[in-house]
Amino acid sequence: MTEATLSANGITARYFETAAERVLVFEREVDEEAGEARTAAVAQNRDGYAMLMVRTAADGDELERYYGFDMAIDHAAVLLGVDPVDLPIPDEAADMGM
């Protein structure tokens, strides 16, 4: 199983694979005192090329599907309240999308 973690700009990206999916989860600490965090996840079926699902968390509700990785990353950034260029992308996740 492939796993990778990368942190930058106050955001941690964790990539992992399950038997069914490739998953990239972003977590951003919003309020350190309250310990609140925002999360967003991008998932892709492992059975070849498939649309990317944007979720509230790795196992969260699906919000939208995209063909392109860049569009899914844009949506994840909106959920986190950051600019898409601020999201760290582990090399293992760079080829997600169609």
LINFEN-V959297 format. One record per pair of residues at least 4 apart in sequence whose C-alpha atoms are under 7 Angstrom apart, sorted by sequence separation. I is the first residue (numbers start at 1). J is the second residue. D is the distance in Angstrom with one decimal. If there is no record, write none. Layout:
# LINFEN-V959297
I & J & D
I & J & D
This chain:
# LINFEN-V959297
7 & 11 & 5.6
8 & 12 & 6.6
17 & 21 & 5.8
18 & 22 & 6.4
31 & 35 & 5.7
32 & 36 & 6.7
56 & 60 & 5.0
68 & 72 & 6.5
69 & 73 & 6.1
70 & 74 & 6.1
71 & 75 & 6.4
72 & 76 & 6.2
73 & 77 & 6.1
74 & 78 & 6.4
75 & 79 & 6.4
76 & 80 & 6.4
77 & 81 & 5.9
78 & 82 & 6.3
82 & 86 & 6.7
89 & 93 & 6.5
90 & 94 & 6.7
7 & 12 & 4.3
17 & 22 & 4.5
31 & 36 & 5.3
45 & 50 & 5.9
55 & 60 & 5.5
56 & 61 & 5.9
66 & 71 & 6.5
77 & 82 & 5.2
89 & 94 & 6.6
6 & 12 & 5.8
7 & 13 & 6.1
16 & 22 & 6.1
17 & 23 & 6.0
30 & 36 & 5.8
31 & 37 & 7.0
44 & 50 & 6.2
55 & 61 & 5.4
66 & 72 & 5.9
77 & 83 & 5.9
6 & 13 & 5.2
16 & 23 & 5.4
29 & 36 & 6.3
30 & 37 & 5.2
44 & 51 & 6.4
55 & 62 & 4.4
77 & 84 & 5.1
5 & 13 & 5.6
6 & 14 & 6.6
15 & 23 & 5.7
16 & 24 & 6.7
29 & 37 & 4.4
30 & 38 & 6.6
44 & 52 & 4.9
54 & 62 & 5.8
55 & 63 & 5.4
5 & 14 & 4.4
15 & 24 & 4.4
28 & 37 & 5.5
29 & 38 & 6.5
43 & 52 & 5.5
44 & 53 & 6.4
53 & 62 & 6.3
54 & 63 & 5.7
4 & 14 & 5.8
5 & 15 & 6.3
14 & 24 & 5.7
15 & 25 & 6.4
27 & 37 & 6.6
28 & 38 & 5.2
42 & 52 & 6.3
43 & 53 & 5.1
54 & 64 & 5.4
74 & 84 & 5.4
4 & 15 & 5.1
13 & 24 & 6.7
14 & 25 & 5.2
27 & 38 & 5.7
28 & 39 & 6.4
42 & 53 & 5.5
43 & 54 & 6.6
53 & 64 & 5.9
54 & 65 & 6.2
73 & 84 & 6.4
3 & 15 & 5.4
4 & 16 & 6.6
13 & 25 & 5.6
14 & 26 & 6.5
27 & 39 & 4.5
42 & 54 & 4.7
53 & 65 & 4.5
3 & 16 & 4.4
13 & 26 & 4.5
26 & 39 & 5.5
27 & 40 & 6.7
41 & 54 & 5.7
42 & 55 & 6.3
52 & 65 & 5.4
53 & 66 & 6.6
2 & 16 & 5.8
3 & 17 & 6.9
12 & 26 & 5.6
13 & 27 & 6.6
26 & 40 & 5.3
41 & 55 & 5.0
51 & 65 & 6.1
52 & 66 & 5.1
2 & 17 & 5.9
11 & 26 & 6.6
12 & 27 & 5.3
25 & 40 & 5.9
26 & 41 & 6.1
40 & 55 & 5.9
41 & 56 & 6.1
51 & 66 & 5.4
52 & 67 & 6.1
1 & 17 & 6.0
11 & 27 & 5.6
12 & 28 & 6.6
25 & 41 & 4.2
40 & 56 & 4.7
41 & 57 & 5.1
51 & 67 & 4.8
11 & 28 & 4.6
24 & 41 & 5.6
25 & 42 & 6.4
39 & 56 & 6.1
40 & 57 & 5.1
41 & 58 & 5.4
10 & 28 & 6.1
23 & 41 & 6.9
24 & 42 & 5.2
39 & 57 & 5.7
54 & 72 & 6.3
10 & 29 & 6.8
23 & 42 & 5.8
24 & 43 & 6.3
23 & 43 & 4.4
52 & 72 & 6.7
22 & 43 & 5.6
23 & 44 & 6.5
21 & 43 & 6.4
22 & 44 & 5.2
54 & 76 & 6.8
21 & 44 & 5.4
22 & 45 & 6.4
21 & 45 & 4.5
22 & 46 & 6.1
20 & 45 & 6.0
21 & 46 & 4.9
20 & 46 & 5.5
69 & 96 & 6.1
69 & 97 & 4.9
68 & 97 & 5.2
42 & 72 & 6.8
67 & 97 & 6.0
68 & 98 & 6.0
67 & 98 & 5.7
25 & 57 & 6.8
25 & 58 & 6.1
23 & 58 & 6.8
41 & 76 & 6.8
40 & 76 & 5.4
40 & 79 & 6.4
40 & 80 & 6.8
39 & 80 & 6.5
38 & 80 & 5.8
52 & 97 & 6.1
51 & 97 & 6.4
50 & 97 & 6.8
51 & 98 & 6.9
49 & 97 & 6.9
50 & 98 & 6.5
49 & 98 & 5.7
28 & 80 & 6.6
24 & 93 & 6.9
13 & 88 & 6.1
15 & 90 & 7.0
11 & 87 & 6.7
13 & 89 & 6.7
9 & 86 & 6.1
15 & 93 & 6.6
8 & 88 & 5.9
7 & 88 & 6.2
6 & 88 & 6.2
6 & 90 & 5.9
5 & 90 & 6.7
4 & 90 & 6.4
